[in-house]
Amino acid sequence: MALADQTFGFYIPTVSLMGVGCSKETGAQAKALGATKLLIVTDAGLSKMGVADKIKAQLEEAGLQAVIFDGAEPNPTDKNVHDGVKVYQDSKCDGIVSLGGGSSHDCAKGVGLVIGNGGTIRDFEGVNKSTKPMPPFLAINTTAGTASEMTRFCIITNTDTHVKMAIVDWRCTPNIAINDPVLMVGKPAPLTAATGMDALTHAVEAYVSTIATPITDACAIQAIKLIAEYLQPAVANGDNLEARDKMAYAEYLAGMAFNNASLGYVHSMAHQLGGFYNLPHGVCNAILLPAVCEFNAIACPKRFADIAVALGEDISGLAPIDAAQKGIDAIRKLSKSIGIPAGLKELNVKEEDLKIMAENAKKDACQLTNPRKASLEQVIGIFKVAM
């Protein structure tokens, strides 16, 4: 296709609030959306810790009503979505607040899609399958990783096939995104590490995507620079508010990048690991990222050289392909330093499952913008390298 025939979109929430203490605006922002009774979609952990109750209180102080649904599981399922739909309908809600990381946001998006359009969440797998708007939707983020609080991506596990359905739909972009680093303070080091590597994967895959633009490039490179500087301090000390704040910006920038440039084989393959084994998405991404980068490097070595520089590597005098390898080595070093497992074998992934997972990865929407086309055997080979 000629360049003149290509059209590029750019999708972000209408309002995004960043910075220390910005979650205090929750009540006012929800009221501005016009909702009167909101379903708070969260996970059991945040509910037990009382965070959901605090958000509920803020909504009530603004004169609104709220009901808590804490059934969003890690790697949320179609069952989680429809359980949330029932609570929304039974409680006669007219708006949604998601609270948490990617699991809560994705589950809430699924609820919104079904409430707005009818049917089941499985009807929306693919790109722009909805035809009607969702209810008013505010997303409050508590991890620096998925960027689901600001994207048009929604990943839901089909409980019959154990495949993660990739839903990409501009209508499921939250109206308002809130990233308050105060809500991220104290998160466990393994969670901080995994979500941080998820953000890095978003930035890297977006930068080498076949539909990257100057706008997404700027977001991706800045995200990589911030992650290179602040992920290790955030993992080392969960109370480091500056590191948390900068990682919140990093994950949001990475979200801006991939929300518009899309992703690649890291995500299409990680989705299969999550669906088959219910493994943490960020950890799967972190393990797969260097293996996929090594496969992709010949497609755009100069781009990978840029990534090496953003990671703080000196590439003076190196050919682009050698500079690219230096960046990939830096990714492995960063992963190791923050406690990411070295390979998929440590997660009990079985070689006999690689073929079916590779077949499903080749059907995943994320692989469409990978810079190098892969055969089934090559995808299996990447899995084996990552073992």
Secondary structure, DSSP 8 states (H G I E B T S, - for coil): --GGG--------SEEEESTTGGGGHHHHHHHTT-SEEEEE--HHHHHTTHHHHHHHHHHHTT-EEEEE----SS-BHHHHHHHHHHHHHTT--EEEEEESHHHHHHHHHHHHHHHH-S-GGGG-EES---S----EEEEE-SSS--TTT-SEEEEEETTTTEEEEEE-GGGS-SEEEE-GGGTTT--HHHHHHHHHHHHHHHHHHHT-TT--HHHHHHHHHHHHHHHHHHHHHHH-TT-HHHHHHHHHHHHHHHHHHHHH---HHHHHHHHHHHHH---HHHHHHHHHHHHHHHHGGG-HHHHHHHHHHTT---TT--HHHHHHHHHHHHHHHHHHTT--SSGGGGT--GGGHHHHHHHHTTSGGGGG-SS---HHHHHHHHHHT-
